[in-house]
Amino acid sequence: MWGVGGDPESGVELRRRVGDGMWIRIIAANLVGALLSSASGALTDARRGQSGFGLADLVTLCIYLGITLPLSRWIGTRLYHGSTQWLIEDREPTPAEQRRTLTLPLKLATLSMTFWLGAMVVWTVLTSISHPVAFTISVALSILLGGLTTSALVYLLVEWSQRPIAAVALAGAVPERSVAPGVRTKLFVSWAIGSDVFLLMISLTYLGRPSGQPPSTAAILFIVAAGLAAGTLVVYVAARSLANPLRELRTAVYRVQRGDLDVAVTVNDGGEVGLLQAGFNQMVVGLRERNTLQDLFGRHVGEDVAHQALERGVALEGERREVSVLFVDIIGSTGLAQRQSPDRVVELLNQFFAAVIRVVAAEGGWVNKFEGDGALCVFGAPVPLEDHAVRALRAARTIRRELLALAAVHPELDAAVGVSAGSVVAGNVGAEQRYEYTVIGNPVNEAARLTDEAKSRLSRVLASEEAVARAGGEASSWMVVDEVLLRGHSQPILVYEPAAGVRAGQPTG
């Protein structure tokens, strides 16, 4: 289950695979460091006719490596297993275990440096027996510098090797602060080891020597070559440990810019880079949540209203707009609820509203609100429409056609439509804690009253004289059928129905 970017892998397999590769790199780094230090000593004349690294040194080196390599492997294995015990138990690490895992590279680098300090003590004692004090100091400092270089390389190699484990350790919670050296520290140490250390080693070859007996050219060239090789290796490992996560981040950012929010980067660093990776993942989660909320917001209030709110902000005020209002309401909804089960009623309502939303959206309007078994639809707000009356009347005829087709499948479903036009106030109403975008004015009330009147007529569709008068060529698809006094009105108005012989939804004008 712990496979990162590949097939599932058990904790035991992951720990074994990472551990095997890590120990090979650690042992190789220390052996190469020891051989380079020995070769440097062999090429450096201590005094006239004497080599800086003799047979006694070779025997001592073999004995020392024979003791320290197994010992360091045993101690390092205990540190490694203690830091990754949670993998074996197939669970997430505790904060303390997570910290031990992320600080393991530093612990193993410190362990390596401890044995190099031991080597410095051993060779300091041996060298002091037969060499001057100045040369003894030179040897001690050379071993110290070699140990610093090797230990820094061990740190970088261990951090690189255990990144699959670090990714699992950081998959849950990420520490608020970095627990590993940051970018600045890594780059500074890499630069110092890649250049300064070997310059100091060259200067140490002159320490304690007579002015007329400089170190051999071979010794200088060897240290220069070793410095170039070691410095290149250290800088390469450090650069790769920084470049790979940044390359992955760059790719992920590009995907987000293209609108792909289903992306996440692997957090596999305990330092500043890891905090950056975790911050990117949190940002994408926030963008996904915002996108989801925006989508839900648009579905609840309409896309145009949502865009306006996001662009202009929200203010509890309104503005005058010329609009057309379409109201559609189911006939006999109370009886329908009594005859059908609640689930069936919801199913019928969803099919009814789906047809209304589809038709209204196709004409550039939007459903302002659902009122039980009815829907209030607006054309001309919040986006102005010059031909709002044309669109509303055409939508009314198309809705009637859709409802006739729906009634053929569900005979119990019937609805009436009313259309009106005029001046309204459109804006947000309510309070700061809860508000909604709506339209208020006579056309809204008139459309609702026309719907009630249409329920008793065969056409099931009525439009006001004002709406037809604003409709231009669409007016030819409507005919005046009556003069009615609507509830709440003081004067009767002319009402219109779709003209006989005009197919519902047929474009005119």
N, C-alpha and C positions, 0 to 999 in steps of 0.2 A: 504493500500500500504506500510505500515511501518513495516510489520512483518519481523522479523529478524530470518532466519533459520526456518521459519514455514509458516503458512497460512497468507495471506495478512490481515493486521490489520490497521484500520483507526487511525489517529492521536489522536482523542478523546478517542478511546478505549485504545490505548497504554498509554496515559497519565493517564487515570483513573486506569488502571491495575497496572502500576508501582507505582503510588501515593498511592494506598490503601496498597500495601505491604510495601512500605517505611514507612508510618506513623505508621503502626503496630509495626515495628521494632524499630522506634525511641521512641515511647511511652514506649514500653516494656523495652528498655535499660535504660531510665531515671527512670522508676518505680523501676526496680531492683536495680539501683544505689542508689536511695533514701532509699529503704528498707534495703539494706546492711549497709548504713551509719547509719540508725536509730538503727538497731540491734547491730551494733558495739558500738554505744553510750550507749545502754541499758545494755550491758554487761560490760561496763567500769565504775568502781566506781570512782566517782569524788572526794569524800572525804569520811570520815568514815560513813558508813551506808547510803550513798546517791548514787543514780543511775545517770549515765551520761545522761540518756534520760528518762524524767518523763512524767507525764500526760500533763503538759503544752506544752512540746515539741511535743507530739502526736497530740494535738489539733492544734498547730501551723502548723505542717506538713500537716494535712488534709486541713486546710484553704489555705496554700501556694500552695499545689498541685491543689486544686480546682480552684485557680486563674491562676496559671502559665501554667498548661497543656492546657486549652482552648486558652489562649493568645498565647502560643508558637505555637499551631496548626494554629491559624489564621494568625500569622505573617509568619510562615513557608509555609503555603498554598499560600500566596501572592507571596513569593519568588519563589516558585515552578511554579506557573502559569505564573509569569512574565518571567521565564527562558525558558518556553516551549510553549509560545504563538504561535510560528511558527508551531508547530505541529497541533494546532487547525486550522490554516489558510492553512494547507496542502501545505507547501512550504519548500524550503531549508532555513536553518537559515543564517542570516548575520554573518559576523565575530564577531560582538559584541554579538549577541544572542548565537552564538556557545560558546563563552568564558563564558557567564553567565550560560549556561547549564553545562559546564564542571567544573565550580567553585562552583556549588550549594552544593556539599557535604561539602566543607569548610565553606560556609555560614551557613548551618544548624548546623554544629558542633559548630560554633561560637555562634549561637543563643542559643544552649543548654548550652554552658559554661556561657553565660550571666545570665541565670536564676540560675545556680549553684552559681555564684558569688553573686547574690541576696540572695540566701539561706545562704551563708556564712555570709553576713552582718546581716541578721535577727537573726541567731543563735549566732552570736558573741555578739549582743546587749543583747539577752535573757540570755546567759550564764554569761555575765559580771555582771549581777545583783546579782547572788547568788553564784558565783564561783570565785576562785582566778584568777588572771590575766594569770598565766602560763597555767592553764587548759583552759581558754578561748582561748588562742592562739592555744593550742593543738586542740580544737574543730574546730577552723577556718581553720587550716591547713589540718585537716582530711577531712573537707567538700571540700576544694580546691582540694586535691588530688583525692577525689572521683569524683569530677566534671571533672577533667582532664581525668580520666580513662573513664568515661561515654561518654564524648564528643569525645574522640578518637574513641571509639567504634561506636558512632553515625556516625562519618565520614566514617569509613570503611563500615558500613551497608548501608549508603546512596549511596556511590560509587558503591557498589555491586548491590544494588536494581535498580539503574538508568542506568545500562550498556546497556539495550536495547535502551534507548533514546540516550545515548552517541554514540551508534553505528550508529544511524540514523543521528545524528548531524555531525559525522565525515565521513559519506558516501561520501560526496562531496569533500571538501578540508580539509586537515589536517594542523593544525598550524605548523609553522616551529619550534617553541619552545614549550616545555611542559608547560601546564597551570595548572598542578596538581602536588602534591608531587611525587617525584620519588621513585625508588626502595629503595635507601639507606635511605631516610627519613622514609618510611613506616616501614622498618625493624627495624630501630633504635627506633622509637616511640613504636612499638609493644613490643620490648624487654624491654624498659624502663617501660612501663605500666604493662607489665606482671611480672616484678620482682621488680624494684626499688621502685615503688610507694607503694606497700604493705609492703616492708621492712621499708620505711619511716613511714608508718602508725603504724607499730608495735613500732617503736622507739618513736612515739608521745604519745603512751599510758603511757610512763614513765615520760613525761614532766610535771613538777609541782607536782609530787607526792613525799611524804616523802620516804626516802630510805627504811624504814621498812614496807611500804605499796605498794608492787608492784601490777601491774594490775592482775586481776584474770586469771587463766589458761584458763578458758572458753573464755575470751575475746581474748587472744592470739591465741588460736586454731581457733576461728571463723574468725579472720582476715587472718590467714594462709589459711584456707579453701576457704575463699572468694577470696584471691589472686590467689590460684591455679585455681579456676573456672573462674574468670575474665581473668586471664592471658592466660589460655588455649583458651578461647573464642576469645580474641583479636588476638592472634597469629594465630589461625585457620582461622579467617576471612581474616587477612592480607595475610597468605600463600595461601589461595584459590584465592584471587584476583590476585596473581602473577602466581600461578601454572596453572590455567585454560587457560589463554592466551598463556603461554609458551607451554603447552601440545598441544594446537591447532596449534601453530607455528611448533612444532616438527613434527606433522602429515603432515602439508603442505610441509615442507622441504623434508620429505620422499617421498611424491608424486612427487615433482619436480625432486628428484634424480632418480626416476623411469621413468622420461621422460614425466610426466603429467604436462603440463603447463597451463591447464585449471583449475587453483586453485587460491583461494584468501581467506585471513583470514578477519574476521570482526574486524574493528578498533573500539574498545569500551573503550579506556582508554585515558585520557587526559595527561598522564605523559610519562615517558620514554618507558614504554611498548607499549603505543599507537604509539609512533614514530617508534618503532621497527616493529610493525604490518604494519604501513603505508610503511615503507622502504621495507619490504618483498614484499608487493603488487606491489610497483613500480619496484622492481627487477624482478618480474615475468612478468610484462608488458614489460620490456626491453628484457627479454629472449624470449617472444613471438614475439616481433618485430624482434629480431635478427634471430629467427628461420624462420620467414616469409621471411625476406630478403635473408637468406641463401638459402631457397627453391627457391625463385625467381631467385637468382643468379645462382643456379645450373641449373634451367630450361633455362636460357638465354645462359649460356656458356658451360653447360654440367657438370655433377656431378664430373667427374675426374678433370676437370680444377678448379672447385670450391674448391674441397678438397686440391688441390695443392696450390691454392692461400691462403687458410686459414692456412695451415701448414707451408708454406715456405715464405709467404709474396709475395709482388709484386715487380718485378724489370723489367725495360724496357730493356730487353736483350733476346737473344735467344740461343738455343743450337742445335747442329747437331743431327738429328734423321733419322733412316731408317724407312720409312713409306710406306704405300700404300694409294692412294687417289682415292676416288670414287666420280664422279660427275654425278648427275642426273638432267635432265632438261625436262620440258614439251614441246612437239612439238606443234607449232601453237598457242602459248599462246596469241598472239596479236589478232588473229581471234576469239579465244575463248572469249576474253574480249569484242569483238564487238558483238558477237552473244548472249551472256548471260548477265544477270543483274549482277551488282557488288556483290550483296549478293550471287548469285549463284556461281560466280567465287570464292569467298572466301570459300564457302562450299566445292567446288571441290578441291581447294588447300589444305584445312585442311585434307580432306580424303586422298589425295595424300601424303602429308607430314607425316601423321600418319602412313601410310604403310611403308614409307622409314625409319622413326625413329625406328619403331618396329623391322624391319629386321636388321638395322645397329647395334642397341643396343644388339640384340640377338647374334651378332657375335663379340661383344666386341669393336666395334667402336663408334664414336660419331659424331654428326652433328655439324661441326664447324660453319657453317653459312648458312642462307637462303638468296639466291640472287634472289629476285623477285619470279620467278616461278621455280627456281632451288635450289639444295642443295649440299653443299660441305661436304663430309664425310671423316673422317680420321681414319686410323687404325695404331696404333703404337705410338701415341703421344696424350696426355702427358704421358700415361702409356705405357711403352715399350711392344711390342708383337713380339715374335720370328716368329710366323706364320702369320704376318700381311697380306701378299699377299694371303695366303690361305683364310683367313677370308674375305678379300675384294672381291675376285673373287666369292666366294660362295655367299656372300651377293648380288653381281650383278645378279647372276642367280636367286636368290630368289626374288629380287625386280622385275625382269622381270615377274616372275610367278604371283606375287601379282598384278602387273599392268595389266596383262592380265585378271585376275579375276575382277579387278576394271573396266576395259574397257567394260566387258560384261554388266555391269550395267550402266556405263556412256560412251557410244561410243565416245563421243567428247573428252575424256581424253586419251592422249597417251604421252609417254615419252621415252627418250633415256638415256643410261647409258654408261659412259666411266670410265675405270680403268687404273691407272698407278702406278708405284712404283719407289722408289729411295731415294736419300738423300735430306733432306729439312732442313731448319732452323725453329724450332718451339719455340715460345715464345710470349711475350707481345709486341705489337707495338702500337704507338700512343704517347700520352703525359701524364703527371701526372694527369691531369684533366679528361682525357678520353682515355681509351686504350682497347684493346681486345687481346685475345689469338688466334693466328692463325699460319698457316704453310706457308712458302714461299719457292719456288723452282720449278725446271723444272717439277716434277711430277704433280704439281697442274695445270700448264698451259697445260700439255700434256693431263691430264684427261678431261679438258674442251674442247680441240680440238677434242679428240676422241668422246666426246658426240655429238659435231656438226656433225662429220662424220657419227656417228651411226644413226642420224635422217633420213638419206637417205637409210638406209639398212633395210631389212626385220626383221632381228634379233633384232634390236634396242639396241644391246649391243656390245661394242668393248673393247678390253683390249690390252695393249701394250705388246711387246715381253718381256720387262724387268719384268713386273708383272707376266707373265706366267712362266718365267724362275725361279722365286723365289717361285713358288707355290707348288713344290714337287708333291705329288700325285694328287693334284687338277688340275695340268696341263693336265692330260688325259681327262678332261672334256671340253677342249678347242681345237680348231683347227685353224690353220692359214688360213686366207681367202684372204689376199691381202697385198700389199706393197703400202703404201700411203705416200705422202708428206704432213704433217700437216702444217697448216698455222703458220708461224713464225719459222719453222724448215728448216735447210739447207740440211738435208739428209732424205730420206724416211725411214720409219720403217715398220716392219711387224706388222700387227694387227690380233687379234684373236676374234673369236666368240664362244659361247657355241657349243660344238660338237653336230652334229645331232644324235638323239637317246638318249641323256642325258636329263632327265627331269629337268626342271629348279628347282634349290634348292636341287637337289639330292646330298647327300654326296658322295665323291669319295676319292680314294687314301687310 
